[in-house]
Amino acid sequence: MSQMAVNNSQLDSIVSLAEDIGKLARSLKAASARSPPTPPSASPNSPTPPEGCHVILDMVRLRQSCDELLFLAVGPHEHLMAMAQHHRAEAALQLVTHLELAALVPREECASISYEELAAKVHLPTHRVSRPLRLLATYHVFSEPAVGFVAHNEVSRLLLEEELHATVSYYTEESFRSASYLAPAVERWPDAQERNETALNLAYDTRLPKFDFFDSEPWRAAKFRKAMAGMTRGDRFALQHLIDAFDWAALKNGSVVADVGGGGGHCSLALAEANLQLRCVVQDLRTAFQGQSLPQPVQSRIRFMEHDFFSPQPLEADVYLLRWILHDYPDKVACRILRNIAGSMRPGARILIMEAIMVPPGQGTRLEERKSRLLDMAMMILLNSRERSLSDWISLFHDADSSLELVNVTKPEDSALSLMELRRKRNSES
Ligand SMILES: C[S@@+](CC[C@H](N)C(=O)[O-])C[C@H]1O[C@@H](n2cnc3c(N)ncnc32)[C@H](O)[C@@H]1O
């Protein structure tokens, strides 16, 4: 018999985790039986909890216990080796998105296509498509219903959605390629402070910071804009959290929201649809919203405005919304962005910053911490910036403009991002 990867005490932990998982699964099933069934869909969101808050917590605990159980079951060696090889799965996904294979696999339920025919459509030898697709099938992406044939499953179908396809393409191309240059970048710029001293700069042999680089290649900027919209599709980044995190209804009729760095306008669209009294101005670099169209009912209440947030804010708005902007920048640069807004704020105006707030190590669940630390690594790799704790945020606001005051912090249930509300201190308002 081959040597077992787990010892007796680990087996005890496995038994106890398995019992926990059983209990949690039964509790979720009971909750699901009490609430009306949700129809199956190709929704990109994880399974919607059937009841309120305790169901969300049970789901969190279930995922956490499953992760711990799997870790114990595979053992340290296999765990480390699996992590170290994961880039190969990423490469398979990169090729599949690059070749746009998802769109070439038949969409109909139970339909499939042979690898041979699929490869012919992209003018490649069969093995160039069958091998990555077969690897992905072991990760539940696509399936092989009969030997030599590939079909969609509920995961691969998500790649048929343009925005999610762009998100996966961004992660597996720009982000993945840059990640592989992290060590050389750290060697070259050990204490990098500049936005153009990153792994991305080495990977793409450019001296431009990420967004300027994207802006110099409009197709990349357009893809990134779609990718950002795709990222808001998961539960944790859903735009509903933006709507829930602030009392928008309390803003008077005609109030103006400047959506600073608003990309293609998806945040403004969600806000304007949910709050009929608001007018939104989406500010971004020109390429971010070129060719962008809006649904007819909101066209009169949302407009696009070319604005570089490194120059003074031209709008006197009631709310300046910065969702997922400041985490992209090192402190001194983030301060410049905030100062440019603070200088234009009229009395009563607010800055709303929607960003992750890092919890101290070990205080959240391991899975939650992993997600924020993955994002933190992305910040290091792509932008030379970082995710921040609450005290980091408070000192950043103070350094940017000491008249700015953090007056409220909210974090909707299940949201990865918190909303921080800043006002000018009363005695500093002119
Ligand atoms: C991470 S995305 C966030 C988009 C959006 N706020 C959201 O929450 O999904 C950052 C946005 O900042 C924009 N951006 C980057 N540099 C900019 C600049 N100098 N001035 C204005 N917008 C900029 C990018 O084009 C992109 O749309």
The ligand as an ORCA input file, in Angstrom:
! r2SCAN-3c Opt
* xyz 0 1
  C     -10.308     49.829    -12.320
  S     -11.219     50.762    -13.465
  C     -12.648     51.219    -12.522
  C     -13.850     51.485    -13.396
  C     -15.141     51.731    -12.626
  N     -15.041     52.880    -11.743
  C     -15.597     50.508    -11.875
  O     -15.801     50.588    -10.666
  O     -15.779     49.461    -12.496
  C     -10.287     52.257    -13.515
  C     -10.820     53.275    -14.494
  O     -10.021     54.465    -14.386
  C      -9.839     54.989    -15.686
  N      -8.666     55.877    -15.709
  C      -7.358     55.534    -15.657
  N      -6.573     56.615    -15.697
  C      -7.406     57.679    -15.763
  C      -7.184     59.082    -15.780
  N      -5.954     59.597    -15.762
  N      -8.259     59.891    -15.809
  C      -9.523     59.374    -15.833
  N      -9.787     58.044    -15.818
  C      -8.743     57.210    -15.767
  C      -9.665     53.753    -16.546
  O      -9.891     54.051    -17.919
  C     -10.724     52.827    -15.943
  O     -11.972     53.022    -16.570
*
